[in-house]
Amino acid sequence: MKALRWYGTHDVRVEDAPDPKIEDPRDVVIRITATAICGSDLHLYNGLMPTMEKGDVLGHEPMGIVEEVGPAVSRLKKGDRVVVPFTISCGDCFFCKKTLYSLCDTSNPNAEIARQAMGQSPAGLLGYSHMLGGFSGGQAEYLRVPFADVGPIKVESDLPDEKVLFLSDIFPTGYMAAENADIEPGDTVAVWGCGPVSQFAIQSAWMLGAGRVIAIDRVAERLEMARTHGKAETIDFSQEKVYDRLMEMTKGRGPDRCIDGVGCEAHATGSFDAIVDKAKSALHLTTDRSHVLREAIMCCRKGGTLSIPGVYIGFDDKIPMGALMNKGLTVKAGQTHTQRYLAPLLKKIEEGAIDPSFVITHTRPLADAPEMYQTFRDKQDGCIKVVLKP
């Protein structure tokens, strides 16, 4: 089969890869009909994620048609149309039974590597390093899906792929980010970043009762999408100081809820801490640039909540712990418990409450994936979300 394979920083190639096969009775193999490039894929592309190996197949936002079914799979059959969550979860362990699917104790065969880095291992992830399982990803023509009775959700309507594909990751991730923010009716919610996850966090904040949503970015197309589709007020951080503007907009109190949808590759304009981060990153002294995390802590109102869906990788420094503690902030973070949200969010799509395809700016064949990684990374051609068609 053809697949997008990783060979190093900024080096990804579409080439032949071994066809996936049933390796466990609980597996299925699907033929990919649509897959996407995620912002967190750029952390791999930019060489920030350890334990990548040359030839690894990338991608964790896939959907397609079931082609082969393992003998222990009861929920799916050949020909079913499914969306596959990026988190791999067994459904039976302590954490899965609590619907904390991204913390599955069973699905990461390389759990010891993750334990050394993080203290304990989260779930295995599709196409996201050997520390998180070494699973082949979905930017390919075919994909093996472990624990198939727990993960994939069947799409039995005639909705196009583009409307349901993002159940694989970014819609549930944005929704869980808003849920983790503990939004109360009428709250002011500030969202850092206007990439695809943040666009869904904005939409979800309204669904959960926000009275006001403020979106922060510097890319004109992303800010415009947040305004038009997300009905958000916006701040261009290249034009004004975020802290000062948020204090002005909230009469000095700060936003009730803050969502860091940026993660470890944050940019800033004229900020000393961001300059230090950039220099340390260039010298390979850190993997993470944490300006947004620091800024959100400083901006959030006393007693507020900080939700972190943005991906962090290493040991971040200069975090204002004094502000976080003395302001009494609550912090919630984590990879998405995707399986928990699949059915309710599919229902929202089917009922017309949201059309997730609004984030798509580019649809290309899989062969164009290397070019589109660069376009997405450089935010060229108005690129916000790329869908690939094998």
C-alpha positions as a printed Julia matrix, in Angstrom:
390×3 Matrix{Float64}:
   0.0     0.0    0.0
   0.95    3.66  -0.27
   1.51    5.52   3.0
   3.08    8.68   4.35
   6.29    7.72   6.15
   8.53    9.73   8.49
  12.28    9.92   7.88
  13.35   12.85  10.03
  12.72   16.52  10.65
  10.73   17.96   7.72
  11.26   14.72   5.78
   8.05   12.78   5.08
   7.49   10.7    1.97
   4.63    8.87   0.3
   5.93    5.46  -0.61
   5.19    1.75  -0.39
   4.62    0.29   3.06
   3.62   -3.23   4.18
  -0.09   -3.93   3.96
  -1.62   -4.18   7.44
  -3.03   -7.51   8.56
  -4.99   -8.95  11.45
  -2.47   -9.44  14.29
  -4.89   -9.97  17.17
  -8.42  -11.44  17.23
  -9.79   -8.02  18.28
  -8.36   -6.22  15.19
 -10.01   -5.0   12.03
  -8.35   -3.65   8.88
  -9.98   -0.72   7.13
  -9.57    0.83   3.71
  -9.06    4.54   4.28
 -11.46    6.84   2.45
 -10.43   10.09   4.15
  -7.73   11.1    6.6
  -6.4    14.44   7.82
  -3.27   16.27   8.93
  -3.51   17.35  12.56
  -1.67   20.2   14.25
  -0.04   17.68  16.57
   1.36   15.89  13.49
   3.54   18.97  13.07
   5.31   18.12  16.33
   6.48   14.93  14.58
   7.23   16.77  11.34
   9.3    19.35  13.25
  11.31   16.66  15.01
  10.1    17.38  18.54
   8.65   14.01  19.51
  11.2    11.44  20.73
  11.17    7.72  19.8
  10.2     8.22  16.18
  11.84    5.73  13.79
  12.59    6.07  10.11
   9.75    4.67   8.02
   7.03    5.18  10.64
   3.59    5.72   9.08
   1.96    8.93  10.32
  -1.63   10.02  10.81
  -4.29    9.69  13.5
  -7.48   11.14  11.99
  -8.78    8.37   9.69
 -12.05    6.86   8.54
 -12.94    4.25   5.98
 -14.55    0.89   5.15
 -13.95   -2.31   7.11
 -12.18   -4.86   4.88
 -11.1    -7.6    7.32
 -12.48   -8.55  10.72
 -10.73  -10.44  13.52
 -12.56  -13.48  14.95
 -13.2   -11.84  18.34
 -14.81   -8.69  16.89
 -18.6    -8.66  17.28
 -19.64   -5.03  16.64
 -18.26   -4.61  13.13
 -18.48   -6.51   9.88
 -16.91   -6.21   6.45
 -18.35   -3.25   4.57
 -19.14   -1.11   7.63
 -18.24    2.56   7.31
 -16.37    3.73  10.42
 -14.54    6.66  11.96
 -11.51    5.59  13.99
 -10.5     7.46  17.18
  -6.84    8.31  17.57
  -6.72    6.88  21.1
  -6.39    3.1   21.3
  -8.3     1.71  24.28
  -9.04   -1.82  25.48
 -12.4    -1.11  27.12
 -11.72   -3.47  30.03
  -9.03   -1.94  32.25
  -9.53    0.23  35.37
  -9.3     3.47  33.36
 -11.44    2.42  30.4
 -14.19    1.35  32.79
 -14.13    4.89  34.16
 -14.38    6.16  30.51
 -10.86    7.6   30.85
 -10.0     6.02  27.52
  -6.82    7.98  26.78
  -5.34    6.56  29.99
  -5.87    2.91  29.01
  -3.52    0.61  30.91
  -3.43   -2.09  28.23
  -3.06   -0.61  24.75
   0.54    0.67  24.8
   2.95   -2.24  24.22
   5.84    0.15  24.95
   4.45    1.33  28.27
   7.85    1.11  29.99
   9.3     3.79  27.68
   6.39    6.09  28.46
   6.71    5.4   32.19
  10.33    6.54  32.13
   9.31    9.81  30.49
   6.02   10.51  32.29
   5.87    8.37  35.41
   3.07    6.24  33.96
   1.96    5.34  30.46
  -1.12    6.76  28.74
  -2.96    4.84  26.03
  -1.35    3.9   22.78
  -1.98    6.36  19.93
  -2.21    5.81  16.21
   0.85    6.98  14.29
   2.44    8.86  17.17
   5.88    7.52  18.12
   7.13    4.3   19.65
   6.85    5.69  23.16
   3.09    5.65  22.53
   2.95    2.21  21.01
   4.68    2.29  17.63
   1.34    1.84  15.85
   1.15    2.61  12.14
  -1.02    5.62  11.4
  -3.87    6.42   9.08
  -2.27    8.61   6.4
  -2.23    5.52   4.22
  -4.44    3.39   2.01
  -5.14    0.82   4.76
  -4.98    0.72   8.56
  -5.0    -1.95  11.25
  -7.3    -0.93  14.11
  -6.72   -2.68  17.46
  -9.55   -3.23  19.98
 -12.04   -2.65  17.19
 -15.09   -3.33  19.36
 -14.13   -0.37  21.57
 -12.86    2.26  19.17
 -14.47    2.8   15.75
 -17.97    4.22  15.46
 -20.2     3.14  12.6
 -21.64    5.86  10.37
 -24.92    4.5    9.07
 -26.24    7.68   7.46
 -25.26    9.09   4.08
 -23.37   12.04   5.61
 -20.23   12.75   3.58
 -16.86   11.83   5.03
 -16.0    15.49   5.53
 -18.84   15.95   8.06
 -17.91   12.99  10.27
 -14.13   12.56   9.8
 -13.22   14.87  12.65
 -14.89   12.63  15.21
 -11.53   10.85  15.02
  -9.85   13.61  17.03
 -10.34   17.35  16.73
 -14.1    17.64  17.36
 -14.02   15.5   20.54
 -10.75   17.19  21.55
 -12.27   20.65  21.25
 -15.42   19.52  23.03
 -13.52   17.9   25.91
 -11.39   21.05  26.2
 -14.54   23.12  26.69
 -15.99   20.53  29.06
 -12.77   20.52  31.1
 -13.02   24.31  31.42
 -16.04   23.86  33.71
 -18.0    26.53  31.87
 -20.92   27.99  33.79
 -23.79   29.86  32.1
 -22.67   33.32  31.0
 -18.93   32.73  31.51
 -16.29   34.53  29.48
 -14.07   31.93  27.8
 -10.69   32.84  26.28
  -9.24   30.42  23.73
  -5.57   30.67  22.76
  -5.0    29.6   19.17
  -7.49   29.48  16.32
  -6.35   26.24  14.72
  -8.8    23.4   14.12
  -8.97   22.12  17.73
  -9.54   25.63  19.01
 -12.23   26.24  16.4
 -14.12   23.27  17.86
 -13.39   24.43  21.41
 -15.01   27.76  20.49
 -18.07   26.03  19.04
 -18.28   23.73  22.06
 -17.96   26.6   24.55
 -21.18   28.06  23.13
 -22.86   24.65  23.34
 -21.95   24.46  27.03
 -23.39   27.86  27.91
 -20.64   30.43  27.49
 -21.82   34.03  27.46
 -18.78   35.32  25.64
 -15.89   33.7   23.72
 -12.62   35.49  22.95
 -10.19   33.91  20.47
  -6.48   34.76  20.29
  -4.19   34.23  17.29
  -2.18   36.21  14.74
  -3.14   34.45  11.49
  -5.78   36.47   9.65
  -7.61   33.47   8.15
  -7.87   31.7   11.5
  -9.1    34.83  13.26
 -11.69   35.33  10.52
 -12.92   31.74  10.89
 -13.24   32.26  14.66
 -15.29   35.41  14.01
 -17.54   34.13  11.25
 -18.06   30.47  12.19
 -17.33   30.75  15.9
 -19.04   34.08  16.6
 -16.03   34.92  18.79
 -14.47   38.24  19.62
 -10.83   38.18  18.56
  -7.41   39.43  19.65
  -4.47   39.55  17.22
  -1.49   39.06  19.51
   0.86   40.52  16.92
  -0.99   43.83  17.21
  -1.76   44.14  20.92
  -0.69   42.73  24.28
  -3.03   39.9   25.18
  -3.0    40.44  28.95
  -3.77   44.16  28.67
  -6.54   43.6   26.13
  -8.18   40.82  28.13
  -8.12   42.93  31.29
  -9.72   45.77  29.36
 -12.4    43.47  27.9
 -13.25   41.94  31.31
 -13.03   45.12  33.43
  -9.86   43.91  35.14
 -11.19   40.54  36.3
  -9.82   38.28  33.56
 -11.59   35.49  31.65
 -13.47   32.96  33.78
 -12.18   30.03  31.74
  -9.01   29.8   29.64
  -8.26   27.15  27.02
  -4.71   26.58  25.75
  -5.3    25.15  22.29
  -1.72   25.83  21.18
   0.6    23.56  23.16
   4.32   23.16  22.85
   5.08   25.26  19.76
   3.7    28.6   20.91
   4.67   31.84  19.18
   4.64   35.34  20.62
   5.54   38.85  19.52
   8.12   40.78  21.55
   7.82   38.58  24.64
  11.07   37.88  26.5
  10.0    34.42  27.66
   9.12   33.42  24.09
  12.52   34.65  22.86
  14.23   32.49  25.49
  12.07   29.49  24.53
  12.95   29.91  20.86
  16.67   30.13  21.61
  16.6    27.05  23.86
  14.61   25.12  21.25
  17.15   26.03  18.56
  19.93   24.72  20.81
  17.95   21.53  21.54
  17.78   22.44  25.22
  13.98   22.09  25.27
  11.21   20.57  23.19
   8.47   22.93  24.35
   7.8    26.63  23.88
   5.35   27.4   26.65
   4.47   31.08  26.25
   0.71   30.46  25.92
   0.57   28.31  29.05
   2.29   31.05  31.06
   0.11   33.77  29.57
  -3.13   31.88  30.22
  -2.17   31.39  33.88
  -1.48   35.09  34.25
  -4.68   36.14  32.46
  -7.21   33.78  34.03
  -9.4    35.28  36.73
  -8.93   34.26  40.35
 -10.68   30.96  41.01
 -10.96   30.26  37.29
 -10.19   27.15  35.27
  -7.41   26.46  32.77
  -8.07   23.69  30.25
  -5.12   22.35  28.24
  -5.9    20.33  25.1
  -2.71   21.58  23.43
   0.0    18.9   23.29
   3.06   19.24  25.51
   6.02   16.89  25.25
   8.82   17.63  27.72
   9.77   19.48  30.88
   8.52   23.04  30.61
  10.17   25.81  32.61
   9.39   29.35  33.82
   5.81   28.28  34.62
   4.31   30.87  37.02
   3.39   28.4   39.75
   3.07   31.21  42.26
   0.31   32.82  40.2
  -1.42   29.49  39.61
  -1.41   28.61  43.31
  -2.19   32.02  44.77
  -5.0    32.69  42.29
  -6.6    29.35  43.16
  -6.75   28.11  39.58
  -7.99   24.69  38.56
  -6.02   23.01  35.76
  -7.39   20.16  33.63
  -5.41   18.56  30.82
  -4.99   15.34  28.89
  -5.33   13.49  25.65
  -8.96   13.11  24.64
 -11.12   10.27  25.93
 -12.36   10.08  22.36
 -14.58    7.02  22.64
 -16.65    8.77  25.34
 -17.73   11.47  22.89
 -18.24    9.6   19.61
 -21.95    8.78  19.89
 -23.17   12.09  21.38
 -21.17   14.21  18.95
 -22.22   12.11  15.95
 -25.79   12.77  17.07
 -25.12   16.52  17.09
 -23.81   16.29  13.52
 -26.78   14.19  12.35
 -29.22   16.64  13.96
 -27.56   19.58  12.21
 -26.34   21.27  15.39
 -22.88   21.54  13.81
 -21.24   20.86  10.45
 -17.58   20.13  11.26
 -16.51   20.44   7.63
 -16.33   24.23   8.05
 -12.67   23.93   9.09
 -11.53   22.27   5.83
  -9.54   24.57   3.58
  -7.65   22.01   1.47
  -8.58   18.56   0.11
  -5.79   16.72  -1.69
  -4.79   13.2   -2.75
  -2.5    11.3   -0.39
   0.34   11.75  -2.88
   0.38   15.47  -2.06
   0.85   14.91   1.68
   4.52   16.03   1.9
   3.7    19.3    0.15
   0.65   19.84   2.33
   2.6    19.27   5.55
   4.85   22.15   4.55
   1.91   24.33   3.51
   0.13   23.63   6.8
   3.26   24.22   8.87
   3.98   27.55   7.17
   0.32   28.62   7.23
   0.5    29.33   3.51
  -2.41   29.6    1.07
  -4.89   30.17   3.91
  -4.33   26.61   5.09
  -6.2    25.71   8.29
  -7.18   22.05   7.82
  -6.05   19.49   5.23
  -8.03   16.38   4.29
  -6.2    13.69   2.32
  -7.93   11.23   0.04
  -6.03    7.95  -0.5
